[in-house]
Each structure stands twice: as C-alpha cells, then as structure tokens.
Amino acid sequence: MNPETKRTTELEELLIDAEADDEVVQASHPLVSRPWLLLLGLILVALNLRPALSSVAPLLAEVSSSLGLSAAKAGLLTTLPVLCLGLFAPMAPILARRFGAERVVLGILLSLAAGIILRSSFGEVGLFAGSLIAGASIGIIGVLLPGIIKRDFARHAGAMTGVYTMALCLGAALAAGATVPLSHYFGDRWTIGLGFWILPALVAALFWLPQVGQKHGAHQVAYRVKGLLRDPLAWQVTLYMGLQSSLSYIVFGWLPSILIGRGLSATEAGLALSGSIIMQLFSSLAAPWLATRGKDQRLAIVVVMLFTLVGLFGCLYAPLDGLWGWAILLGLGQGGTFSLALTLIVLRSRDSHVAANLSSMAQGFGYTLASVGPFAVGLVHDWTGGWSAIGWIFAVIGVGAIIAGLGAGRALYVQVSSEKR
C-alpha cells in the first residue's frame, strides 16, 4: 500500500464502530435499501448532539437570576452534561449488542427530548435532572452514530466523516446563536428558548424510525484487547482528548457569560459563540489531512492548541473591537484540536479492535476529566467575583494538553494485544 492510500485509509478509520469487536458485524456488508433516508436520518441525529450543550450558555445569566443559582451551581450545570458524556459512553456498546444500534439510537433520541423538556419546565430540580438525562443521551448516541456511519457507508467513510463533523458543528452553532432570539421572541421566557430544542430531537426520531427494522445479523463478541490501561501512550491520547475537550466545554458553557460580563448583550455573546463554532467546520476537516502529511502529529497539535489559547485570551482580555478576530481564531483552533484527538485514536492503534477500545477509553476517561474545567470556572468566578482569574485555568489546561499531545503525537503504536476470546 502506497503512503497516500495508507493515509486515506487511516482517515476513513476515524469512524470507530462501537461494535468493532463484533466479528459478525465486521464480516457483514449490510445492504441499505434507502441510503438517502439513512443519510438524512444520520444528519438529523448528529445535528442534535450539541444543542443541549450549547443552548444553555447564552441564557446562563438569565437562568441563574431566575432560579437564584450561585456561580458554583451554574458551574455544576455546565459540568453535569459533560461528566455524563464520559460516564455513560461505555454503555453504548453494551446497549447496541443487546438491542441493536438503530433501536438504541431511537430510544435515546426520545430520552434526549425528555431531558430537554424536563430541564426547561420544572424549576431547579428539573434543570439539573434534565441536564443529566440530556448529557447521558448525547454520550451514548455519540459513540453509536459513527459506527453506524462506518458500517453502512464503508466506501465513503472519509466523506461521511466530514458530513458528520459538519452536522455536529452546525447544530452547536445554531443553538448558540438562536436560543436567545427565540427566548426574546416568546416574551423573554428562557424556558421556551431552552425547550425549543425538543423539536429537532423529535423530528430526528421521526426520520430515524424506518431504520429500526433494519437487520444486520446476530452479534457475537470475538476479540479482547489486553493491557490498554497499563500503556503510557494510551493515557497520553486519553489526556489529550480530555484536556482539549475541557477547553471546548468551557467555551460552550461559559464564553457567552464571559462576554456578557465584558459588556456584550446576550444576543451578541451568543452570536460570537455561534460564529466561533462555525469556524470549526473548516479546521476540523483540514487539520487531520494536514497532520497526516508529516512524520508525526506533534507540530500540528502545538499549532492548533496555540490558536485555541490565543483566541481564548483574546476573548477574555483584548479590546472588544477585535472580538470577532479572536473568536474566529478560537474556532479554528478548537476545530483542529477535536479532530486531531479523533485522529490520534486511529493512528496510535494497530487495528480496528485496538482502536475501538482506545476510543472507548479516551472518551470515557477523557470526557470525565473534561468536566472538571467548566466546574472550575464556576468556582473561580464565584470566589473572585470576576472573570480575570479564569485565564489561569485556560493556561494550565492548555499547557497540559500540549504536554500530553507531544507524547500522543509521536509516530508510535500502543503496545497492547488483540486476540480472539
């Protein structure tokens, strides 16, 4: 295999199947009777994997004021869904093998809709309970959906990677930019602004319903990967995933509040977050392609993380006249850091079985670690009464991500064994 073909294959393997240890699933090539309907369903489902996270931040001050939340509680509100991403991600393969991935996706879409309506309609208790349910739902679907894409669009996995990433970013950007205007349109009611996002979840469930009847064969786990938790390189990949995710969810959860504190309106702050997320579309597609052109990924990791940190510090400290420039730089950096984190999972694995298990480890432990960042921002803001000290959190997490990335970016493989049960 020539180097160019090998790189293309590696990029296509970014879509890790939650059932990749299933010998029957890997050996089968299911026929999709209506691929256009499956593609539409996948896009609609992917669009729903970020609005529950990015819709809260522009309204956080209003929600906190209405319910009497302290900054620490507001920090917990931004942290809880991220924590659930890590805690519930390992359940995805178990549920998929027991009920089938398509049926699980439908059920979890409905639980996501329930979480959204619960958090917008039942006061403080509903707010936190709904956030927990929404975060858990996103964590499970986020593991299952790439596997379905890889299985049913195997010959177009590279292109579908781009479509999947774009749908994620688009959903996040729409929710960040539209939630406040929706709230204002319906009489300044934040409950409607947050509750609106139940509609795209129900639409996605409706279009996904035809996939539930698809048959893909019986499931039989055939491989076991040993030694992953003892491998230093696997932990470096996991730490990089977790630390860059921590900065991302700080931005999702707190950037609008920071900008409002600096003098922007809630609508302007939401649009700044939305614009930054839209820029991730470009770098999330370009960064993995560029990173696989060198001998390793260390330089690319440093560059995108520096973009992220400079953008963050610009949004926090620089004059507001240049805000959009810093927001664009931030988006380019964060799109690159996320896509490189996915790329490293594949490039550091010798086969798909190792990659599937490394993906589960990186997401499970990584997202759990990532939840500390948003909570720390809430605590520091509560202690200091301002935003200036938040820069230290950015710096510590960013430097940690660079150190972990320099280890994870080396052209090595995790030293584990993959064997049949």
N, C-alpha and C positions, 0 to 999 in steps of 0.2 A: 504494500500500500504506500503510495507516494505521500510526502508530508502534507500536501494541500488536502488530499482526500481524508487523511487522518484527522486533520484539524476540523474539517466539516463534520465528520462523524462524531468527534468529541463534542462539538457544539450542539449537535442534534441530541446527544445523550443528556443534555441539560434537563430534559423532562424525565424525572425519575419516577418509575411506576411504584406505587405503594404496594403492588402485588408482584414486585420484581423477583421475589424469592419463590414465586409460584411457577413450577416447571410447566404445567399445563398451559397457563396463561401465556408464558413466553413462547411456547411452541406453536400456539394457535394464531391464526390471522383472521379475526372475525370480519365478516362482510357487513358493511354499513349500508342498509337499504336506501336511506335518505341522508346522504352525507351533509347536504346543505342544512337540514333541520338539526342535525347533531352539532354542526359548526355554529349555527345561530344559538342553540342552547348553551354551548360552551362559552360563547362570548357573553351572553346574558348572565350566566352564573359567575364568570370571572369579574364582570362589572360590579357584582355585589360583595366582593371580598375586601373592599376598603371603605365604602361609605359609612358603615357603622363606626369605623375608627376615626375618619377624618371629618365627620359631620359635627362632632361634639366640640372640637377646639374653638371654632369661631363663636360659639354660643356659650363657652365655658363661664365667662364672667356673668352673663345673664342668668345661667342656670344656678351658679353658686349664690348669686344675690337672691334669687327667688326662693331657694331652698335653705339658705343660711349655711352653705358649706364653707368650711375653712379652706385655706390653701392646701393644707395637708390632705383633707378629704378630696379636694379637687385633683390633687396629685394621685391619690388612690384611684379615682375614677378614670384617669388616663392610663394608669398602670394595669388595672384589672383585666381589660381585654387582651393586652399584650402578654400578661402572665398566662392567660388561658390558651393563647396560641401555642405556648411551649408545653403546658401541662396536658393538653388534650390531643396534640398532634400524634402521639404514639397510639391513640385509639383508632386512628383511621385505618391502618392495615387490618386490625382485628375485626372491625365492623365490616370492612369490604369483603373479607374472606367468609364472614358469617352470613351476610345478607346480599352481597353483590354491590359493587361500587355505585352503579346507577341508582339503585334503590336508596342507598345511604345518602347520596347527594340530594335526592328529592326530600327525604325526611329532614335532613339538616338544613336545607333551604327554608323549610317550614319552621324549624326551631329558630333560625335566624330572624325570620319575620316576627315570631312570637317575642323574641328578645327585644327587638326594636320597638314594638308596640308597648311592651311592659315598661321599658325604661322611660318612655315618654308620657305615661298615663297614670302612674301610681306613686308619685312622690319620690322621696329619697330612697326608700326601700326598693321600689320598682326600678329606680335609676341604676342602682348598683346591681340588683339581681338581673335586670335586663342586659346590662353591660357584660356581666359574667356569661350569660347564655349566648350573647352575640359573639363574644370572643372565642368561646369554645366551639361554636358552629363554624366560624371562619377558620380556626385552627384545623379542624377535621377536613373541611372541603379543600383547604389549601394544599393538603397532602394528596388528596384523591384526584383532584382535577388534572394535574399534569400527567398522572399515569394514564388516565383515560385518553388524553390527547395523544400520548406517545403510542398507545396500543392501537387506536383507530385511525391515526394519521401518520403511521410509521414512515411512509415515504416522503412526507412533508413536515417532519418534526422540526426542522430548522425554521421554516416559515411560521409554523404554528407557535413556536417559542416566542417569536416576535408579536404575533397576534395576542397571545395570552398576556404577555408583559404589557402591551399597549392597553388591553382591556382593564388590567389592574390599575394602571396609572390614570386612565380616563375616568374610571369610577371614583377614585380618590379625589381627582381634580374637580369633578362635577359636584361632589358632596361638599368639598371645602368652599367652593365658590358660590353654590346655590342655596345652602342651608339658611344663611342669614336673610337674603332677599325673600325666600319663601316664608320665613318667620314674620318678617315685616309685612308681607302681602296679606297675611291672615291675621292682622291686628296685633303684631308684636307678641305672638304666642310661641315661645320656644318649643313647647310641646309638639306643635304642628311641624315646626322646622325639623325636629328630630324624627318625629313619627312618619313623615312623608316617605322615608326610605324603605318603608314596608312595601310600598307599591312595586318598585323594581324587583324586590325579592319574590313577590307573588307572581309577577309576570315571568320571571326566570323559571319559577317552579312549574308554571303552566306550559311553557315551551319545552321544559325538560321531561315532562310526564311521558311522552312517547318513548323515551329511552329506557324506561323501567322494564319494558317487556323484552329487551334485547337479551339474547343468550350468548354467553362467552365460555361455556364449558365449566366443568366442576373444578374446584380449587384443591390443590394438594401441595402443601409446602414441601420443598425439596432441598433447600440449601440452608446452611448455618454458617455465619461469619463469626470467627473467634478472634478475640484479642483486641477489638477496636477500642475499648475503654482504657486499655493499657498503652495505647500508641500515642506518643507525643505529637506527631503530625496531625492525627485526627483531632486532638484537643486544640491545636493551633487553628485548624479550619473552623472548629466549633466556636472558639473565642472570637475569631474574626467575624463570623456570622452574627454572633450575639452582640458584639460591641458596635458594629456598623448599624445593626438593627436598632440598638438602643438610641443612637442619634436620630434615626429615621422616625421612631415613635415619639421622641421628644419633640421633633418638628411637627408631627401630626397632632400631638396633644397640647403643645404649649406655644408654638410660634405665633398664632394669632393673638393670644393673650399678651405675649411679649410686645408685639407691635401695637396693640391697643394701649398698653402701658406707656408706650413711647409717643402716643398722640394720634394714632390712626383710628378711624371708626371700625366697627365690627365688620362692615361690608368690605372696606378697603383691606383689612387684615386677612379676611377670608379669600379675597381675590389674589392677594400676594402669595398665600399658601397654594392656591389653585394653580397660579402661573408657575410657581416653582416645581410643582408636581408634574405639570405638563412637559417641562423641560427634561424630566426623567425619561420620557419616551425616546429621546434621541440618544442619550448616553447609555441607556440600558441595552440598546441594540448595538451600539458601536463599541462599547468597552470590551465585551468578550471577544469580539472579532479582532480588535487591535491587540488585546493581551495575548492571544494565541499566536501572534506573529513573531514574538521574541522567544528567547531561550527559556524564560520563565515569566511569572506574573508580578514580580516584586516591584518593578518600576511603575507598572500600571496601578497597583494598589496604593502606592505612595502618592501618585499624582491625583487620583480621584479622592483620596481622603483629604489631601491638602485643599482641593477645590471645596470639599464639604466644610472644612474648618474655616477657611477664609470666608465662605458665604455665610456661615453661622455668625462669625464675629462681626461681619459687616452688618447683618440684620440687627445684631444686638447693640453695637457701639457706633457705627458710622452714621453720618447725617442721613436723614430720611429722604433727601433729594435723590440720592443714588440707590434707593432701596431695591428697585426692580433689577438693577445690575447684580446686586448681591443675591437676590432671590433666584435669578437665572443661574448664577454660578453655583449656588447651593443645590439647585435641582440637577444640574449636570453632574455634580459630584456624587449626589446620593443615588442617582440612577446607575452610575458606574459602580459604586460600592456594592449595591444589592446584586447586580447581575454578575459581578466578579465573585461574590460569595457563592452564588449558584455554580459558576464555572469551576471554582476550586474543588467543589464536591466531586465533580466528574474527573477532573484532571489528576486528582490525587488518588483515584481508585483504579485498580487493575481491571475490574469487570463490573457488570451491572449489579451483581449481588452485593459486592462491597459498597458500590455507590448508593444503593438503596438504603443500606444500613447506616452509612456515613451521613446520608441525607436526614434520616430519622434522628440520629444523634445530634447533628448540627442544629436542626430545627427545635428538637425537644429541649436540649440544654441551652441552646443559643437564645431562643425566644424567652425562656425563663430568666436568663441573665439580662436580656434586653429590657425586661420590665422594671429593673432597678432604676434605670435612667429617668424615666418620667416621674417616678415617685420621688427621687432625689431632688428633682427640680421643684416639685411642690413643697418639699420640706425646706429647702434653702430659701425659697421665696417667702415661706411662712416665717422663718426665723429672721430674715433680713428686711422684709417688707418692701423689697425691690427686686430688680432683675440683674443688676450689675454683676453680682457674685456668680450668676449662672455660667459665666464664661469659664470658670474653673472646672465645672462639670464637663463642658464641651472639650476642654483641653485634656483632661485626664482620660476621658473615654476615647478621644481621637488618637492620642499618643498610644494608648493601649491597643487600639485597633491596628495602628501602623506596626507596632512590635509583633503582634500576633500575625499580621499579614505578611511580614517579612519572613516569618517561619513557614507559613502556609503557602506562600508564593513560590517556594523552591520547587524545581522540577524533580520531585520525588513521589513515591507511592507510599500509602500507609502500609505498614508491614503486618498484615493480617492474613488469615487463611479463609478460603471459601470452599466448603465441602458439602457433599450431599448428606442429608440426615440418614 
